[in-house]
Amino acid sequence: MAQTNVNIRMDEELKKEVESLFSDLGLNMTTAVNIFVRQALRQGGIPFEITTQTDPFYNPSNLKRIKQSIQQMEQGKLIAKTMNDLEQMADE
């Protein structure tokens, strides 16, 4: 099968991060991109959902709670719990 080169541009730090991830998975960039392309062909589109939605954890309600927690922490209003305390709370 004939081969060809494909050149793409990406942020240098992003490339380093993804190469590290792929290395952990036993892949190199070429193999990973080929897997992506083959999956796109098999599925007839991008092989994952593309959305403008962010992680549901970061919804407005949770962001408000996070900001409040940060403010409390900065004011020294901390509540310390052990893992046992948290497990007991979860069981209740």
GISULDA-V388471 format. One record per residue. N is the residue number from 1. SS is DSSP state (alpha for helix, beta for strand, coil for the rest). NEAR is the number of other C-alpha atoms within 10 Angstrom. Layout:
n->N ss->SS near->NEAR
n->N ss->SS near->NEAR
//
This chain:
n->1 ss->coil near->2
n->2 ss->coil near->3
n->3 ss->coil near->5
n->4 ss->coil near->4
n->5 ss->coil near->5
n->6 ss->coil near->6
n->7 ss->coil near->4
n->8 ss->coil near->5
n->9 ss->coil near->6
n->10 ss->coil near->7
n->11 ss->coil near->7
n->12 ss->alpha near->8
n->13 ss->alpha near->9
n->14 ss->alpha near->10
n->15 ss->alpha near->13
n->16 ss->alpha near->11
n->17 ss->alpha near->11
n->18 ss->alpha near->14
n->19 ss->alpha near->16
n->20 ss->alpha near->15
n->21 ss->alpha near->14
n->22 ss->alpha near->16
n->23 ss->alpha near->13
n->24 ss->alpha near->10
n->25 ss->coil near->10
n->26 ss->coil near->10
n->27 ss->coil near->14
n->28 ss->coil near->15
n->29 ss->alpha near->15
n->30 ss->alpha near->11
n->31 ss->alpha near->12
n->32 ss->alpha near->17
n->33 ss->alpha near->12
n->34 ss->alpha near->11
n->35 ss->alpha near->12
n->36 ss->alpha near->15
n->37 ss->alpha near->15
n->38 ss->alpha near->13
n->39 ss->alpha near->15
n->40 ss->alpha near->14
n->41 ss->alpha near->12
n->42 ss->alpha near->11
n->43 ss->alpha near->11
n->44 ss->coil near->9
n->45 ss->coil near->11
n->46 ss->coil near->13
n->47 ss->coil near->14
n->48 ss->coil near->10
n->49 ss->coil near->7
n->50 ss->coil near->7
n->51 ss->coil near->6
n->52 ss->coil near->6
n->53 ss->coil near->8
n->54 ss->coil near->8
n->55 ss->coil near->7
n->56 ss->alpha near->8
n->57 ss->alpha near->9
n->58 ss->alpha near->12
n->59 ss->coil near->11
n->60 ss->alpha near->10
n->61 ss->alpha near->9
n->62 ss->alpha near->12
n->63 ss->alpha near->12
n->64 ss->alpha near->12
n->65 ss->alpha near->11
n->66 ss->alpha near->13
n->67 ss->alpha near->11
n->68 ss->alpha near->12
n->69 ss->alpha near->14
n->70 ss->alpha near->14
n->71 ss->alpha near->12
n->72 ss->alpha near->13
n->73 ss->alpha near->12
n->74 ss->alpha near->10
n->75 ss->coil near->9
n->76 ss->coil near->9
n->77 ss->coil near->11
n->78 ss->coil near->11
n->79 ss->coil near->7
n->80 ss->coil near->7
n->81 ss->coil near->9
n->82 ss->coil near->8
n->83 ss->alpha near->9
n->84 ss->alpha near->9
n->85 ss->alpha near->11
n->86 ss->alpha near->10
n->87 ss->alpha near->11
n->88 ss->alpha near->10
n->89 ss->alpha near->9
n->90 ss->alpha near->8
n->91 ss->alpha near->7
n->92 ss->coil near->5
//
